[in-house]
Amino acid sequence: MKVLHVDTNHTLLIEQFKELGFENDEDYKSSKEDIEKKISAYDGLIIRSRFTIDSKFLDTATNLKFIGRVGAGLENIDLKYARSKNIFIAAAAEGNRNAVGEHALGMLLSLMNKLNKANREVKKGKWDREGSRGVELEGKTVGIIGYGNMGKAFAKKLMGFDVDEVICYDIIGGVGDENARQVGILEFQNRADVVSLHVPQTELTMKMINTEFINAFEKPFWFLNTARGSCVVTKDLVSALKSGKILGAGLDVLEYEKKSFDFGDFFSNKPKPFKYLRKAKNVLLTPHVAGWTVESKEKLAQTIVDKVKAEFC
């Protein structure tokens, strides 16, 4: 096997591939067009999110047997076309699910207890105890949208917090487990005090969190998004924050991200909704790092090695 690595990852990936007898080439700077010119020489491709693997690219990859996506989302790969060419797809959602679960829980506790606000104010010399009074997670109903690897990891973290119940909504039936009861969308919207989004980016999920969806909830709720920014209409989220329909938001991802998960020039362009999010005391923002821990970097790489080894060795 000859493998091309186009994104940097944990060193164990190359080391263990070498132990399997694979030949590893690294090219972290060439353009997609230049990679296309030589990809036919390779049996495997390792990528995170540097560029899109579309049908044109796949047509040039005449010998490609597998693609290792070192991450959870697969929206940058034309999966249907790749599979039609019998290319094995190895994703690594198992590698960073624990990190995402911990990050989501940390965001929720920080929001509900106003830790971000209190920290900022105390450092500025303001001692506002009453204004920093939080609310407890105990007794709340936590709703999870998308109950795959990430959703299940978050649900597991909630055990021991004495929540009233964890419920989940997913288009796939029968995914509920001992940590979350699967419900229909009507019950979900009637009961949830917290909504955490853990869906992949698909045609069905893009822009799914919009005004119509938000207003269908019976109660005001706390909102978390550690999935994809494209799933949320930011201006609608801001309207709900202003009205109090959403009590607070923890956002690890934003719709302004580029496909490579970089932020582009939006810090300089400052879209109006983003300006509001930056100033809001009940909004917590992180730079797409929910699954980006020291431990997950190793786990992601190991997951890819294990899946490729199981398929080809």
N, C-alpha and C positions, 0 to 999 in steps of 0.2 A: 504494500500500500504506500502510495505517495500522497502526502497530506500538505495542503497549503493553509497556513495560519494568517489571516488578514486582520485580526485584532489581538492585542496582547491579553494574556490570561495568566493564571497561576502556572508556575514553571512545571508543576507535576504533570500537566497535560502533555507537554512535549517529552518529558522524561519517561513517562509511562508508555507513550506511543512508541518511543525508541526501543523500550524493553520488549514491546510486542513485535519489533522488527519493522516498524513503519519508518519511512523516510520523511523528515519534516523540513519544510521550507517556510520561512517567515517573510512576509511582505506587508508591513504596516503603513506604508506611505503611498504606494502606487494608486492611481485612480482606478475606478471601477472599469473604465474602458481598457486600461492596461492589463488589469487582472483578467478581463474577458479574453484577451489575446493569448493568454498562456494557460487558462484553466483547463483546457482539454488534456493537459499533461498530468492531471491530478485525479486521484481516486477519492480523495476526501477534502472537505473544506471546513475550516473552523472559523466561525464568525460570531460577533456579538451583535452589533447594529450599525456597522460603518456604512453599509449601503444595502440597497434592496436586491434580493435575489429574484429577479423576474424571469418571464419566459424567454426573453432574448438572451439573458445570461445563461440560463439552463440549456438553451439550444447550442451554445458554444462549449458547454461542459460535457463533451461527448463521452467521457470515461468516468464521470462522477458517480460514485457509489453511495456516498453519505455526506450529509451536512450536519455538523455539530453546532447548534445554536447555544452559546454559553449564556443562558438566561431563560426566562420563563415564556415571554411572549414570542409568537411566531408570525406576527403581522408583516414582518419584512421579508418573508419568504412566500412565494407562490406555491403553497402546499399542494394544491390539486394538480398543478402541472408537474411539480417535482415527483409526486407519487406516480403520476402516469408514466414517468420515465424510470420507475422502480428505484428511485433514490431514497435511501433510508434517512429519515429525519430524527435526529437525537436532540431533544430539548432538555432543559435541566431545571424544571420547576421545583423538583424535589430538593435541589441544592440551596435555594434561598427562601423556601417557604417559612422556615423558623424565624429567619431574620425579619421577614415581612410581618409575621404574626406579632413579634415583639415590638416592632416599630409602630404598628397600628395601635396596639395597646398603650404604648407610651404616649402617642399623640392624644388618644382619648382621655387618659388620666390627666395629662397636662392641660387640655382644654377645659375639662370639667372642674378642675381645681385652680384654673387661672394662673398656672405656674409661669407661663411666658410673660403675662402682664405684670405679675408680682415681682418677678426677677428684674424686669426692665425698670420698674418704678423704684424699687429699693436701691438699685445701682445709681439712680438719679437723685436719691435722697428723699424719696416720697415713701411714707409709712402709712399705707391705706389698708388697714385690716378689714374693715367692713366691705370695702370695694373689691377685696380679694377673696371674699367668702365663696367657697366652691360648693358643688353638689356632688353627691356620692353615686357611684356606679351600682351599689347594692339596691336591689329591688327594681332595676330598670330592665326593659326588654330590649335585647340587642339583636338587630336584624342584619343578616349578612346576605348580600346579593352576589351570587356566584360562589358555589360551594365545591370548588376543586381544591388543589393543593394549598393555595393561599388562604382561602376561606376556612378550610378545616384547621389550618394552623392557628388562625386567629381565634376560632371557637375554642380550641384546646387551651389557649392562654387565658380565656375567660373563666375557666373552671376554678372555683375557689374564691371568686369575687362575690358570691351570693347574689348574682343577678336573678331577676324573676324567671327569665327564660332566654335562651338563645334560639332564634328561629332563622331559617335560611330560605331563600328563594332562588331557584335555578330552572332553566328551561329543560334540563335533563331531569327526568324523574328518578326517584329512589336513591338520591344522594345523601339524604339525612343520615345521621349516625347518633351515637350516644351523647355527643356534645352539642347537637343542634337538631331541632325538629323542622323538617321541610314543610312549608306551607304554600298556599296559593298567594297570588299578588294582593288580593283584597284583604286577607287576614294580615299579611305582612304590613300593608299600609295602614291598617287600623290599629296595630299594636306596637309598632317599633318606636322606641325612644332614641335609639342609636341606629344609624344606617352606615354600614361599612361596605365599600365597593371592592369586589375581587374578581372582576370579569376580564376575559381577554378582549382585545380590540377586534371586533367583527362588524359587519354591516348592521347587525341587530343592536350592538351595544354603543356604537358611536352616537353621541349626543342624546343618550337615553335619559340622563339626568337633566331634565328641562323643567320649565315652569309647570306644564301639565302634570308631569310625573310628581314633582314636589308637592303641588297643591292637593294631590289626591291623598296625602297622608292625613290621618285623623288628628295627630298631635304634632306640635313643634318637635324637632329632633336634631340630634348632633350628627354631623356627616363627616365620614372619612373616605379619602380616595388614595389608595396605594396601588391602583391598577393602571389605568391609562388616562391621561388628561383629555383625550379626544372623546371620552365617554361623558363628559360634563360640559354643558353650555355655561361658560363662566358668567356671562351677563345675567343669566337666569339664576344662577347660584347667588350672585351678589344681590339681586333683587330679593331673594328669599332671606338672606342674611339681614338686609335692611328692614324687612317687614317683621322679622322675628320668627318666621316659619322654620328657618334653620337657626338653631341656637348657637352654633359654632361649627367651624370646619377645619379639619386637619388634612392638608393637601400635600402629598409627596410628589404629585404629578400635575401638570398644567397643560391645557390645550395649546399653549403657545410653544411648546417644545417642538423641535424639528424631529424628523424621523430618526435621526441619530441620537435622540434623547438629549441633545444639547438645547440651550435656551435661545440661541440665535441672538438677535439684537433687541429683544423686547425690553431689556433694562433701559435702553436708550429711547426706544419708541414709546414705551409706557402706555399700553392700551388702557382705557378708562377702568374697565373691570379689574385689571391687575393693580392699578394704582390704589383702588379701594382695598383689595386683599392685603396689600403691603402695609396699610395703615390700620386695618381693623384689629382691635384688641382680642376679638374672639376668633381669629384665624391664625393657624399655625402652618407655616410653609417650610418644606424641606426640598432639596434639589434632586429628586428622583433617586433616593438612597435607601429606601426601605429594605431592599434586598442586598444592600451594598456593604456588608460587614467583612471584617477580616476573615471570619470563619466561613462565610458564604462563598467567598472567592475560591477557597480551596474545595468546598463541597460542590460548587458548580462544575469545576473542572473535573473532579473525580466522577461526578455523575455522567459526564460526557464519555470519559474513558470507559466506564463500566458498561454503558449502553452499546458503544461501538464494539467493545470486546465481546459482549454477549452475542452480538449480531454476526460478527465476521471471524471470530477466533475459536 
